[in-house]
Structure formats: C-alpha cells, structure tokens
C-alpha cells in the first residue's frame, strides 16, 4: 500500500505543476526573474530617442496616469494569471497574494529604470532631478510589465 500512496502523491504533485499550474509562493526566484524581465523590457525603451522627447515633456497628470495604469495592469496580471489558479482562495487571500507581488514588481521596475538611465549616462545628460524622475516613471511602465510577465513566460 505504501508504494501506491507514493505514486498517488507523485501523480498529485505532477498534476498541480503541469496541468493545474498552481502558483508557488513568492520567493527569491520570482524576484530574480522579475528583475531580468524588467531589465529586458526596460532596455528596449531606454535607448529610444523618442523616449527623451516624450518623457521630458510629461506633465504631472501624465505621470500619475502612467503610475495608475502600471498598477492596474500589474494587478490584472497578478489576478488573472496567478491568483485564479490558487487552489484554496479562502485560505490564501488576494490581498496578501497581490501586495507582495505588486510592491516587488514596481520596486524592481523603478530600480531597473534608474539603473538603465545611470548606466547609459542619461542621468548626467538631464540636469534636473525632476526630469530624471520623469524618465524613470516613463521607463518603469514597460519595465513593470516585463517584471510581471517574466515569471509567467518562464512557467507557462
């Protein structure tokens, strides 16, 4: 009987991982894949000439709309791609599931955007910290989407 129980447990684990695709708990692996996803998406935008024209011309309203849009898209990614696959949603509440991921993904996106601007010397080209902030917010939008998408592409 012990052999049959072991086979049943192994089959259950395989079903969770391959068929049901139950999301795992948020760990350092998620953070690293999010960083590389943000780096990949952010790098695609940081060297575009249009980014400087548009990024430097953003108004405070545009900045707020970018931040709200980023949070809305990330929340949709987290809910529809991750949380809908949680087997016991009453035991694992969406707020806890969402908070860890949204904070980590957006912080990684902001860090990556600033890192890319700094590495390419764009921070020195722009004189004002407010203009650097505008560019960081402009690049953080695609970087955050990349951070949220990275784990999805690796797992599914």
DODO-948453 format. One record per atom (N, C-alpha, C): residue number from 1; residue in one letter; x, z, y. Coordinates in nm, 3 decimals. Each point is the difference from the previous one (the first is absolute). Example, Ala and Ser with C-alpha at 12.3 -4.5 7.8 and 13.67 -1.06 7.14 Angstrom:
REM DODO-948453
+------+------+---------+---------+---------+
! resi ! resn !       X !       Z !       Y !
+------+------+---------+---------+---------+
!    1 !    a !   1.319 !   0.780 !  -0.569 !
!    1 !    a !  -0.089 !   0.000 !   0.119 !
!    1 !    a !   0.090 !   0.000 !   0.120 !
!    2 !    s !  -0.035 !  -0.072 !   0.105 !
!    2 !    s !   0.082 !   0.006 !   0.119 !
!    2 !    s !  -0.077 !   0.073 !   0.109 !
+------+------+---------+---------+---------+
//
This chain:
REM DODO-948453
+------+------+---------+---------+---------+
! resi ! resn !       X !       Z !       Y !
+------+------+---------+---------+---------+
!    1 !    x !   0.080 !   0.000 !  -0.119 !
!    1 !    x !  -0.080 !   0.000 !   0.119 !
!    1 !    x !   0.085 !   0.000 !   0.127 !
!    2 !    x !   0.116 !   0.065 !  -0.004 !
!    2 !    x !   0.086 !   0.009 !   0.118 !
!    2 !    x !   0.046 !  -0.139 !   0.043 !
!    3 !    x !   0.027 !  -0.087 !  -0.096 !
!    3 !    x !   0.045 !  -0.136 !   0.031 !
!    3 !    x !  -0.111 !  -0.078 !   0.070 !
!    4 !    x !  -0.123 !   0.017 !  -0.046 !
!    4 !    x !  -0.115 !  -0.067 !   0.063 !
!    4 !    x !  -0.025 !   0.052 !   0.142 !
!    5 !    x !   0.017 !   0.130 !   0.019 !
!    5 !    x !  -0.016 !   0.057 !   0.134 !
!    5 !    x !   0.104 !  -0.055 !   0.096 !
!    6 !    x !   0.123 !  -0.015 !  -0.048 !
!    6 !    x !   0.108 !  -0.055 !   0.083 !
!    6 !    x !  -0.030 !  -0.145 !   0.036 !
!    7 !    x !  -0.048 !  -0.077 !  -0.094 !
!    7 !    x !  -0.035 !  -0.140 !   0.026 !
!    7 !    x !  -0.114 !  -0.008 !   0.101 !
!    8 !    x !  -0.099 !   0.087 !  -0.014 !
!    8 !    x !  -0.113 !   0.002 !   0.093 !
!    8 !    x !   0.047 !   0.035 !   0.141 !
!    9 !    x !   0.091 !   0.097 !   0.012 !
!    9 !    x !   0.053 !   0.037 !   0.131 !
!    9 !    x !   0.080 !  -0.114 !   0.061 !
!   10 !    x !   0.084 !  -0.064 !  -0.080 !
!   10 !    x !   0.079 !  -0.113 !   0.048 !
!   10 !    x !  -0.089 !  -0.116 !   0.045 !
!   11 !    x !  -0.105 !  -0.025 !  -0.075 !
!   11 !    x !  -0.095 !  -0.106 !   0.036 !
!   11 !    x !  -0.070 !   0.034 !   0.131 !
!   12 !    x !  -0.035 !   0.126 !   0.018 !
!   12 !    x !  -0.063 !   0.043 !   0.125 !
!   12 !    x !   0.094 !  -0.020 !   0.120 !
!   13 !    x !   0.126 !   0.037 !  -0.017 !
!   13 !    x !   0.099 !  -0.017 !   0.107 !
!   13 !    x !   0.019 !  -0.148 !   0.032 !
!   14 !    x !   0.011 !  -0.084 !  -0.102 !
!   14 !    x !   0.015 !  -0.144 !   0.022 !
!   14 !    x !  -0.122 !  -0.058 !   0.071 !
!   15 !    x !  -0.118 !   0.047 !  -0.037 !
!   15 !    x !  -0.122 !  -0.049 !   0.066 !
!   15 !    x !  -0.001 !   0.038 !   0.148 !
!   16 !    x !   0.039 !   0.124 !   0.031 !
!   16 !    x !   0.005 !   0.043 !   0.140 !
!   16 !    x !   0.098 !  -0.083 !   0.081 !
!   17 !    x !   0.116 !  -0.028 !  -0.056 !
!   17 !    x !   0.104 !  -0.071 !   0.074 !
!   17 !    x !  -0.024 !  -0.150 !   0.009 !
!   18 !    x !  -0.051 !  -0.062 !  -0.108 !
!   18 !    x !  -0.011 !  -0.145 !  -0.003 !
!   18 !    x !  -0.139 !  -0.054 !   0.032 !
!   19 !    x !  -0.104 !   0.069 !  -0.041 !
!   19 !    x !  -0.135 !  -0.051 !   0.019 !
!   19 !    x !  -0.068 !   0.064 !   0.120 !
!   20 !    x !  -0.005 !   0.134 !   0.001 !
!   20 !    x !  -0.070 !   0.070 !   0.108 !
!   20 !    x !   0.084 !   0.007 !   0.128 !
!   21 !    x !   0.132 !  -0.007 !  -0.013 !
!   21 !    x !   0.092 !   0.006 !   0.114 !
!   21 !    x !  -0.026 !   0.122 !   0.087 !
!   22 !    x !   0.000 !   0.116 !  -0.061 !
!   22 !    x !  -0.022 !   0.125 !   0.070 !
!   22 !    x !   0.118 !   0.027 !   0.092 !
!   23 !    x !  -0.024 !   0.026 !   0.129 !
!   23 !    x !   0.111 !   0.026 !   0.091 !
!   23 !    x !   0.072 !   0.130 !  -0.034 !
!   24 !    x !   0.132 !  -0.005 !   0.010 !
!   24 !    x !   0.078 !   0.120 !  -0.027 !
!   24 !    x !   0.008 !   0.085 !   0.127 !
!   25 !    x !   0.051 !   0.120 !  -0.015 !
!   25 !    x !   0.015 !   0.087 !   0.116 !
!   25 !    x !   0.109 !  -0.055 !   0.091 !
!   26 !    x !  -0.017 !   0.026 !   0.130 !
!   26 !    x !   0.091 !  -0.052 !   0.101 !
!   26 !    x !   0.134 !   0.071 !  -0.011 !
!   27 !    x !   0.108 !  -0.076 !  -0.017 !
!   27 !    x !   0.131 !   0.060 !  -0.018 !
!   27 !    x !   0.106 !  -0.081 !   0.074 !
!   28 !    x !   0.126 !   0.033 !  -0.024 !
!   28 !    x !   0.111 !  -0.067 !   0.068 !
!   28 !    x !   0.006 !  -0.149 !  -0.032 !
!   29 !    x !  -0.041 !  -0.038 !  -0.119 !
!   29 !    x !  -0.004 !  -0.141 !  -0.036 !
!   29 !    x !  -0.094 !  -0.080 !   0.090 !
!   30 !    x !  -0.114 !   0.061 !   0.033 !
!   30 !    x !  -0.094 !  -0.064 !   0.092 !
!   30 !    x !   0.063 !  -0.015 !   0.139 !
!   31 !    x !   0.069 !   0.103 !   0.043 !
!   31 !    x !   0.063 !  -0.002 !   0.132 !
!   31 !    x !   0.106 !  -0.109 !   0.007 !
!   32 !    x !   0.081 !  -0.011 !  -0.104 !
!   32 !    x !   0.106 !  -0.102 !   0.000 !
!   32 !    x !  -0.059 !  -0.141 !  -0.004 !
!   33 !    x !  -0.101 !  -0.023 !  -0.082 !
!   33 !    x !  -0.060 !  -0.133 !  -0.004 !
!   33 !    x !  -0.070 !  -0.031 !   0.133 !
!   34 !    x !  -0.059 !   0.101 !   0.062 !
!   34 !    x !  -0.062 !  -0.020 !   0.131 !
!   34 !    x !   0.105 !  -0.035 !   0.105 !
!   35 !    x !   0.116 !   0.065 !  -0.005 !
!   35 !    x !   0.106 !  -0.030 !   0.096 !
!   35 !    x !   0.047 !  -0.145 !  -0.015 !
!   36 !    x !   0.023 !  -0.043 !  -0.123 !
!   36 !    x !   0.048 !  -0.138 !  -0.019 !
!   36 !    x !  -0.109 !  -0.102 !   0.034 !
!   37 !    x !  -0.126 !   0.033 !  -0.026 !
!   37 !    x !  -0.109 !  -0.088 !   0.040 !
!   37 !    x !  -0.009 !  -0.011 !   0.152 !
!   38 !    x !   0.014 !   0.112 !   0.069 !
!   38 !    x !  -0.002 !   0.000 !   0.146 !
!   38 !    x !   0.119 !  -0.076 !   0.056 !
!   39 !    x !   0.115 !   0.017 !  -0.062 !
!   39 !    x !   0.121 !  -0.070 !   0.043 !
!   39 !    x !  -0.018 !  -0.151 !  -0.016 !
!   40 !    x !  -0.054 !  -0.041 !  -0.113 !
!   40 !    x !  -0.021 !  -0.142 !  -0.027 !
!   40 !    x !  -0.097 !  -0.062 !   0.100 !
!   41 !    x !  -0.117 !   0.064 !   0.020 !
!   41 !    x !  -0.099 !  -0.054 !   0.093 !
!   41 !    x !   0.048 !   0.010 !   0.145 !
!   42 !    x !   0.063 !   0.111 !   0.036 !
!   42 !    x !   0.048 !   0.018 !   0.137 !
!   42 !    x !   0.111 !  -0.097 !   0.034 !
!   43 !    x !   0.088 !  -0.026 !  -0.096 !
!   43 !    x !   0.111 !  -0.094 !   0.023 !
!   43 !    x !  -0.052 !  -0.139 !   0.031 !
!   44 !    x !  -0.111 !  -0.037 !  -0.060 !
!   44 !    x !  -0.057 !  -0.132 !   0.024 !
!   44 !    x !  -0.046 !  -0.017 !   0.145 !
!   45 !    x !  -0.030 !   0.111 !   0.068 !
!   45 !    x !  -0.052 !  -0.008 !   0.137 !
!   45 !    x !   0.102 !   0.036 !   0.107 !
!   46 !    x !   0.103 !   0.075 !  -0.034 !
!   46 !    x !   0.087 !   0.055 !   0.104 !
!   46 !    x !   0.082 !  -0.107 !   0.072 !
!   47 !    x !   0.033 !  -0.107 !  -0.064 !
!   47 !    x !   0.084 !  -0.102 !   0.064 !
!   47 !    x !  -0.080 !  -0.116 !   0.059 !
!   48 !    x !  -0.128 !   0.012 !   0.007 !
!   48 !    x !  -0.083 !  -0.105 !   0.058 !
!   48 !    x !   0.004 !   0.012 !   0.152 !
!   49 !    x !   0.024 !  -0.111 !   0.068 !
!   49 !    x !   0.005 !  -0.001 !   0.146 !
!   49 !    x !  -0.134 !   0.034 !   0.062 !
!   50 !    x !  -0.106 !  -0.041 !  -0.066 !
!   50 !    x !  -0.134 !   0.028 !   0.054 !
!   50 !    x !  -0.030 !   0.150 !   0.000 !
!   51 !    x !   0.062 !   0.073 !  -0.091 !
!   51 !    x !  -0.021 !   0.145 !  -0.005 !
!   51 !    x !   0.038 !   0.064 !   0.133 !
!   52 !    x !   0.111 !  -0.044 !   0.059 !
!   52 !    x !   0.044 !   0.059 !   0.127 !
!   52 !    x !  -0.095 !  -0.033 !   0.112 !
!   53 !    x !  -0.046 !  -0.125 !   0.005 !
!   53 !    x !  -0.093 !  -0.038 !   0.106 !
!   53 !    x !  -0.131 !   0.077 !  -0.013 !
!   54 !    x !  -0.053 !   0.004 !  -0.119 !
!   54 !    x !  -0.128 !   0.067 !  -0.022 !
!   54 !    x !   0.019 !   0.152 !   0.002 !
!   55 !    x !   0.101 !   0.051 !  -0.070 !
!   55 !    x !   0.022 !   0.144 !  -0.011 !
!   55 !    x !   0.024 !   0.067 !   0.134 !
!   56 !    x !   0.077 !  -0.065 !   0.085 !
!   56 !    x !   0.030 !   0.059 !   0.130 !
!   56 !    x !  -0.119 !  -0.010 !   0.096 !
!   57 !    x !  -0.093 !  -0.090 !  -0.027 !
!   57 !    x !  -0.116 !  -0.017 !   0.087 !
!   57 !    x !  -0.121 !   0.081 !  -0.045 !
!   58 !    x !   0.013 !   0.077 !  -0.107 !
!   58 !    x !  -0.114 !   0.078 !  -0.049 !
!   58 !    x !  -0.043 !   0.105 !   0.102 !
!   59 !    x !  -0.130 !   0.014 !   0.014 !
!   59 !    x !  -0.056 !   0.102 !   0.089 !
!   59 !    x !  -0.023 !   0.127 !  -0.081 !
!   60 !    x !  -0.022 !   0.112 !   0.064 !
!   60 !    x !  -0.033 !   0.123 !  -0.075 !
!   60 !    x !  -0.122 !  -0.017 !  -0.090 !
!   61 !    x !  -0.099 !  -0.077 !   0.044 !
!   61 !    x !  -0.117 !  -0.026 !  -0.084 !
!   61 !    x !   0.041 !  -0.075 !  -0.127 !
!   62 !    x !   0.087 !  -0.101 !   0.015 !
!   62 !    x !   0.049 !  -0.075 !  -0.117 !
!   62 !    x !   0.074 !   0.091 !  -0.097 !
!   63 !    x !   0.082 !   0.090 !   0.053 !
!   63 !    x !   0.075 !   0.093 !  -0.085 !
!   63 !    x !  -0.093 !   0.090 !  -0.081 !
!   64 !    x !  -0.102 !   0.052 !   0.067 !
!   64 !    x !  -0.097 !   0.086 !  -0.069 !
!   64 !    x !  -0.074 !  -0.081 !  -0.106 !
!   65 !    x !  -0.037 !  -0.123 !   0.031 !
!   65 !    x !  -0.070 !  -0.084 !  -0.097 !
!   65 !    x !   0.088 !  -0.033 !  -0.120 !
!   66 !    x !   0.128 !  -0.022 !   0.021 !
!   66 !    x !   0.093 !  -0.025 !  -0.110 !
!   66 !    x !   0.008 !   0.122 !  -0.091 !
!   67 !    x !   0.012 !   0.117 !   0.060 !
!   67 !    x !   0.010 !   0.124 !  -0.078 !
!   67 !    x !  -0.129 !   0.024 !  -0.079 !
!   68 !    x !  -0.116 !  -0.017 !   0.064 !
!   68 !    x !  -0.128 !   0.019 !  -0.068 !
!   68 !    x !  -0.016 !  -0.102 !  -0.113 !
!   69 !    x !   0.036 !  -0.125 !   0.027 !
!   69 !    x !  -0.010 !  -0.104 !  -0.103 !
!   69 !    x !   0.092 !   0.030 !  -0.118 !
!   70 !    x !   0.118 !   0.048 !   0.030 !
!   70 !    x !   0.095 !   0.034 !  -0.106 !
!   70 !    x !  -0.057 !   0.110 !  -0.089 !
!   71 !    x !  -0.052 !   0.105 !   0.062 !
!   71 !    x !  -0.059 !   0.110 !  -0.078 !
!   71 !    x !  -0.121 !  -0.047 !  -0.080 !
!   72 !    x !  -0.082 !  -0.087 !   0.057 !
!   72 !    x !  -0.118 !  -0.049 !  -0.069 !
!   72 !    x !   0.038 !  -0.086 !  -0.121 !
!   73 !    x !   0.096 !  -0.089 !   0.017 !
!   73 !    x !   0.042 !  -0.087 !  -0.111 !
!   73 !    x !   0.069 !   0.082 !  -0.108 !
!   74 !    x !   0.087 !   0.093 !   0.040 !
!   74 !    x !   0.065 !   0.085 !  -0.100 !
!   74 !    x !  -0.102 !   0.086 !  -0.074 !
!   75 !    x !  -0.098 !   0.052 !   0.070 !
!   75 !    x !  -0.104 !   0.080 !  -0.065 !
!   75 !    x !  -0.078 !  -0.083 !  -0.100 !
!   76 !    x !  -0.030 !  -0.123 !   0.035 !
!   76 !    x !  -0.071 !  -0.089 !  -0.093 !
!   76 !    x !   0.086 !  -0.029 !  -0.122 !
!   77 !    x !   0.129 !  -0.026 !   0.021 !
!   77 !    x !   0.091 !  -0.022 !  -0.113 !
!   77 !    x !   0.004 !   0.122 !  -0.091 !
!   78 !    x !   0.014 !   0.116 !   0.060 !
!   78 !    x !   0.010 !   0.124 !  -0.078 !
!   78 !    x !  -0.128 !   0.024 !  -0.078 !
!   79 !    x !  -0.114 !  -0.023 !   0.062 !
!   79 !    x !  -0.126 !   0.028 !  -0.069 !
!   79 !    x !  -0.031 !  -0.104 !  -0.107 !
!   80 !    x !  -0.002 !  -0.128 !   0.038 !
!   80 !    x !  -0.046 !  -0.102 !  -0.093 !
!   80 !    x !   0.100 !  -0.034 !  -0.110 !
!   81 !    x !   0.127 !   0.017 !   0.027 !
!   81 !    x !   0.101 !  -0.033 !  -0.101 !
!   81 !    x !   0.040 !   0.121 !  -0.081 !
!   82 !    x !   0.006 !   0.116 !   0.062 !
!   82 !    x !   0.046 !   0.118 !  -0.071 !
!   82 !    x !  -0.108 !   0.096 !  -0.041 !
!   83 !    x !  -0.078 !   0.046 !   0.097 !
!   83 !    x !  -0.093 !   0.110 !  -0.028 !
!   83 !    x !  -0.114 !  -0.040 !  -0.092 !
!   84 !    x !  -0.044 !  -0.124 !   0.005 !
!   84 !    x !  -0.110 !  -0.042 !  -0.087 !
!   84 !    x !   0.038 !   0.005 !  -0.148 !
!   85 !    x !   0.129 !   0.009 !  -0.030 !
!   85 !    x !   0.045 !   0.007 !  -0.138 !
!   85 !    x !   0.027 !   0.143 !  -0.047 !
!   86 !    x !  -0.024 !   0.097 !   0.084 !
!   86 !    x !   0.019 !   0.140 !  -0.039 !
!   86 !    x !  -0.108 !   0.037 !  -0.100 !
!   87 !    x !   0.039 !   0.053 !  -0.117 !
!   87 !    x !  -0.100 !   0.026 !  -0.103 !
!   87 !    x !  -0.096 !   0.115 !   0.031 !
!   88 !    x !   0.043 !   0.104 !   0.067 !
!   88 !    x !  -0.086 !   0.114 !   0.033 !
!   88 !    x !   0.002 !   0.023 !   0.151 !
!   89 !    x !  -0.078 !  -0.079 !   0.076 !
!   89 !    x !   0.005 !   0.015 !   0.146 !
!   89 !    x !  -0.049 !   0.136 !   0.050 !
!   90 !    x !  -0.082 !   0.069 !  -0.080 !
!   90 !    x !  -0.046 !   0.132 !   0.045 !
!   90 !    x !   0.111 !   0.103 !  -0.007 !
!   91 !    x !   0.100 !  -0.022 !  -0.083 !
!   91 !    x !   0.114 !   0.091 !  -0.010 !
!   91 !    x !   0.114 !  -0.041 !   0.094 !
!   92 !    x !   0.006 !  -0.125 !   0.034 !
!   92 !    x !   0.106 !  -0.053 !   0.086 !
!   92 !    x !  -0.067 !  -0.062 !   0.123 !
!   93 !    x !  -0.015 !   0.078 !   0.104 !
!   93 !    x !  -0.075 !  -0.042 !   0.118 !
!   93 !    x !   0.072 !  -0.108 !   0.078 !
!   94 !    x !  -0.079 !  -0.087 !   0.063 !
!   94 !    x !   0.056 !  -0.113 !   0.074 !
!   94 !    x !   0.087 !   0.046 !   0.117 !
!   95 !    x !  -0.039 !   0.107 !   0.066 !
!   95 !    x !   0.077 !   0.048 !   0.115 !
!   95 !    x !   0.144 !   0.032 !  -0.036 !
!   96 !    x !   0.020 !   0.067 !  -0.111 !
!   96 !    x !   0.136 !   0.032 !  -0.044 !
!   96 !    x !   0.073 !  -0.126 !  -0.044 !
!   97 !    x !  -0.069 !  -0.086 !  -0.074 !
!   97 !    x !   0.057 !  -0.125 !  -0.047 !
!   97 !    x !   0.043 !  -0.087 !   0.118 !
!   98 !    x !  -0.086 !  -0.006 !   0.102 !
!   98 !    x !   0.022 !  -0.084 !   0.117 !
!   98 !    x !   0.107 !   0.056 !   0.093 !
!   99 !    x !  -0.005 !   0.130 !   0.028 !
!   99 !    x !   0.088 !   0.060 !   0.100 !
!   99 !    x !   0.148 !  -0.018 !  -0.033 !
!  100 !    x !   0.037 !   0.027 !  -0.124 !
!  100 !    x !   0.140 !  -0.014 !  -0.038 !
!  100 !    x !   0.048 !  -0.143 !   0.021 !
!  101 !    x !  -0.082 !  -0.094 !  -0.041 !
!  101 !    x !   0.040 !  -0.140 !   0.005 !
!  101 !    x !   0.001 !  -0.055 !   0.142 !
!  102 !    x !  -0.101 !   0.029 !   0.079 !
!  102 !    x !  -0.008 !  -0.057 !   0.135 !
!  102 !    x !   0.112 !   0.054 !   0.088 !
!  103 !    x !   0.029 !   0.129 !  -0.012 !
!  103 !    x !   0.109 !   0.058 !   0.079 !
!  103 !    x !   0.134 !  -0.058 !  -0.043 !
!  104 !    x !   0.022 !  -0.008 !  -0.129 !
!  104 !    x !   0.127 !  -0.053 !  -0.050 !
!  104 !    x !   0.016 !  -0.148 !   0.038 !
!  105 !    x !  -0.103 !  -0.081 !  -0.022 !
!  105 !    x !   0.011 !  -0.143 !   0.028 !
!  105 !    x !   0.021 !  -0.027 !   0.148 !
!  106 !    x !  -0.073 !   0.071 !   0.086 !
!  106 !    x !   0.016 !  -0.027 !   0.143 !
!  106 !    x !   0.133 !   0.053 !   0.054 !
!  107 !    x !   0.043 !   0.115 !  -0.049 !
!  107 !    x !   0.131 !   0.053 !   0.042 !
!  107 !    x !   0.112 !  -0.094 !  -0.046 !
!  108 !    x !  -0.010 !  -0.052 !  -0.121 !
!  108 !    x !   0.099 !  -0.095 !  -0.049 !
!  108 !    x !  -0.002 !  -0.127 !   0.084 !
!  109 !    x !  -0.119 !  -0.046 !   0.037 !
!  109 !    x !  -0.011 !  -0.121 !   0.082 !
!  109 !    x !   0.063 !   0.019 !   0.138 !
!  110 !    x !  -0.024 !   0.114 !   0.062 !
!  110 !    x !   0.058 !   0.028 !   0.132 !
!  110 !    x !   0.153 !   0.009 !  -0.011 !
!  111 !    x !   0.047 !   0.072 !  -0.100 !
!  111 !    x !   0.144 !   0.013 !  -0.021 !
!  111 !    x !   0.064 !  -0.136 !  -0.025 !
!  112 !    x !  -0.061 !  -0.080 !  -0.085 !
!  112 !    x !   0.054 !  -0.132 !  -0.033 !
!  112 !    x !   0.000 !  -0.091 !   0.122 !
!  113 !    x !  -0.106 !   0.003 !   0.078 !
!  113 !    x !  -0.006 !  -0.084 !   0.120 !
!  113 !    x !   0.112 !   0.038 !   0.097 !
!  114 !    x !   0.018 !   0.129 !   0.023 !
!  114 !    x !   0.108 !   0.043 !   0.090 !
!  114 !    x !   0.137 !  -0.035 !  -0.058 !
!  115 !    x !   0.017 !   0.020 !  -0.130 !
!  115 !    x !   0.126 !  -0.033 !  -0.065 !
!  115 !    x !   0.034 !  -0.148 !   0.016 !
!  116 !    x !  -0.096 !  -0.087 !  -0.022 !
!  116 !    x !   0.024 !  -0.143 !   0.015 !
!  116 !    x !   0.033 !  -0.037 !   0.144 !
!  117 !    x !  -0.070 !   0.057 !   0.095 !
!  117 !    x !   0.029 !  -0.026 !   0.141 !
!  117 !    x !   0.140 !   0.050 !   0.037 !
!  118 !    x !   0.038 !   0.113 !  -0.054 !
!  118 !    x !   0.131 !   0.058 !   0.030 !
!  118 !    x !   0.112 !  -0.080 !  -0.066 !
!  119 !    x !  -0.017 !  -0.038 !  -0.125 !
!  119 !    x !   0.104 !  -0.073 !  -0.073 !
!  119 !    x !   0.029 !  -0.135 !   0.066 !
!  120 !    x !  -0.102 !  -0.068 !   0.047 !
!  120 !    x !   0.019 !  -0.131 !   0.062 !
!  120 !    x !   0.031 !   0.009 !   0.149 !
!  121 !    x !   0.017 !   0.119 !   0.055 !
!  121 !    x !   0.040 !   0.016 !   0.138 !
!  121 !    x !  -0.109 !  -0.025 !   0.101 !
!  122 !    x !  -0.121 !  -0.003 !  -0.044 !
!  122 !    x !  -0.111 !  -0.028 !   0.090 !
!  122 !    x !  -0.029 !   0.119 !   0.090 !
!  123 !    x !   0.030 !   0.120 !  -0.048 !
!  123 !    x !  -0.020 !   0.120 !   0.081 !
!  123 !    x !   0.086 !  -0.006 !   0.126 !
!  124 !    x !   0.122 !  -0.051 !  -0.012 !
!  124 !    x !   0.088 !  -0.012 !   0.116 !
!  124 !    x !  -0.044 !  -0.110 !   0.095 !
!  125 !    x !  -0.067 !  -0.102 !  -0.053 !
!  125 !    x !  -0.045 !  -0.112 !   0.083 !
!  125 !    x !  -0.118 !   0.040 !   0.088 !
!  126 !    x !  -0.081 !   0.094 !  -0.048 !
!  126 !    x !  -0.117 !   0.045 !   0.075 !
!  126 !    x !   0.041 !   0.128 !   0.073 !
!  127 !    x !  -0.024 !   0.003 !   0.129 !
!  127 !    x !   0.052 !   0.109 !   0.082 !
!  127 !    x !  -0.082 !   0.129 !  -0.006 !
!  128 !    x !  -0.128 !  -0.012 !  -0.017 !
!  128 !    x !  -0.088 !   0.116 !   0.011 !
!  128 !    x !  -0.040 !   0.054 !  -0.138 !
!  129 !    x !  -0.003 !   0.133 !  -0.016 !
!  129 !    x !  -0.049 !   0.056 !  -0.126 !
!  129 !    x !  -0.145 !  -0.037 !  -0.028 !
!  130 !    x !  -0.080 !  -0.017 !   0.105 !
!  130 !    x !  -0.140 !  -0.041 !  -0.019 !
!  130 !    x !  -0.009 !  -0.141 !  -0.060 !
!  131 !    x !   0.090 !  -0.089 !   0.041 !
!  131 !    x !   0.000 !  -0.134 !  -0.056 !
!  131 !    x !   0.047 !   0.001 !  -0.145 !
!  132 !    x !   0.093 !   0.088 !  -0.032 !
!  132 !    x !   0.043 !   0.017 !  -0.140 !
!  132 !    x !  -0.118 !   0.052 !  -0.082 !
!  133 !    x !  -0.074 !   0.095 !   0.055 !
!  133 !    x !  -0.119 !   0.053 !  -0.066 !
!  133 !    x !  -0.101 !  -0.111 !  -0.028 !
!  134 !    x !  -0.021 !  -0.089 !   0.097 !
!  134 !    x !  -0.092 !  -0.111 !  -0.018 !
!  134 !    x !   0.044 !  -0.089 !  -0.118 !
!  135 !    x !   0.128 !  -0.029 !  -0.005 !
!  135 !    x !   0.051 !  -0.085 !  -0.108 !
!  135 !    x !  -0.009 !   0.071 !  -0.136 !
!  136 !    x !   0.027 !   0.129 !  -0.001 !
!  136 !    x !  -0.011 !   0.077 !  -0.125 !
!  136 !    x !  -0.144 !  -0.003 !  -0.051 !
!  137 !    x !  -0.097 !   0.018 !   0.088 !
!  137 !    x !  -0.141 !  -0.005 !  -0.041 !
!  137 !    x !  -0.036 !  -0.140 !  -0.048 !
!  138 !    x !   0.049 !  -0.103 !   0.068 !
!  138 !    x !  -0.031 !  -0.137 !  -0.040 !
!  138 !    x !   0.056 !  -0.032 !  -0.139 !
!  139 !    x !   0.122 !   0.047 !  -0.029 !
!  139 !    x !   0.060 !  -0.027 !  -0.132 !
!  139 !    x !  -0.054 !   0.096 !  -0.106 !
!  140 !    x !  -0.046 !   0.117 !   0.041 !
!  140 !    x !  -0.050 !   0.095 !  -0.099 !
!  140 !    x !  -0.128 !  -0.049 !  -0.067 !
!  141 !    x !  -0.076 !  -0.087 !   0.065 !
!  141 !    x !  -0.122 !  -0.051 !  -0.062 !
!  141 !    x !   0.030 !  -0.077 !  -0.129 !
!  142 !    x !   0.082 !  -0.106 !   0.004 !
!  142 !    x !   0.029 !  -0.068 !  -0.128 !
!  142 !    x !   0.083 !   0.087 !  -0.095 !
!  143 !    x !   0.085 !   0.086 !   0.055 !
!  143 !    x !   0.081 !   0.087 !  -0.086 !
!  143 !    x !  -0.089 !   0.099 !  -0.076 !
!  144 !    x !  -0.103 !   0.053 !   0.064 !
!  144 !    x !  -0.091 !   0.093 !  -0.066 !
!  144 !    x !  -0.080 !  -0.071 !  -0.109 !
!  145 !    x !  -0.042 !  -0.122 !   0.026 !
!  145 !    x !  -0.071 !  -0.077 !  -0.101 !
!  145 !    x !   0.093 !  -0.026 !  -0.118 !
!  146 !    x !   0.126 !  -0.030 !   0.028 !
!  146 !    x !   0.099 !  -0.018 !  -0.107 !
!  146 !    x !   0.024 !   0.127 !  -0.078 !
!  147 !    x !   0.003 !   0.113 !   0.069 !
!  147 !    x !   0.020 !   0.128 !  -0.068 !
!  147 !    x !  -0.116 !   0.030 !  -0.093 !
!  148 !    x !  -0.120 !  -0.028 !   0.044 !
!  148 !    x !  -0.117 !   0.025 !  -0.084 !
!  148 !    x !  -0.013 !  -0.098 !  -0.115 !
!  149 !    x !   0.051 !  -0.120 !   0.019 !
!  149 !    x !  -0.012 !  -0.104 !  -0.101 !
!  149 !    x !   0.109 !   0.007 !  -0.105 !
!  150 !    x !   0.112 !   0.058 !   0.033 !
!  150 !    x !   0.118 !  -0.002 !  -0.090 !
!  150 !    x !  -0.029 !   0.060 !  -0.136 !
!  151 !    x !  -0.062 !   0.116 !  -0.003 !
!  151 !    x !  -0.027 !   0.062 !  -0.128 !
!  151 !    x !  -0.104 !  -0.080 !  -0.078 !
!  152 !    x !  -0.095 !  -0.057 !   0.072 !
!  152 !    x !  -0.101 !  -0.083 !  -0.065 !
!  152 !    x !   0.065 !  -0.119 !  -0.071 !
!  153 !    x !   0.090 !  -0.068 !   0.066 !
!  153 !    x !   0.064 !  -0.117 !  -0.060 !
!  153 !    x !   0.087 !   0.038 !  -0.119 !
!  154 !    x !   0.062 !   0.114 !   0.008 !
!  154 !    x !   0.086 !   0.043 !  -0.110 !
!  154 !    x !  -0.077 !   0.045 !  -0.122 !
!  155 !    x !  -0.120 !   0.053 !   0.019 !
!  155 !    x !  -0.074 !   0.058 !  -0.112 !
!  155 !    x !  -0.104 !  -0.095 !  -0.057 !
!  156 !    x !  -0.066 !  -0.077 !   0.086 !
!  156 !    x !  -0.109 !  -0.083 !  -0.047 !
!  156 !    x !   0.041 !  -0.144 !   0.002 !
+------+------+---------+---------+---------+
//
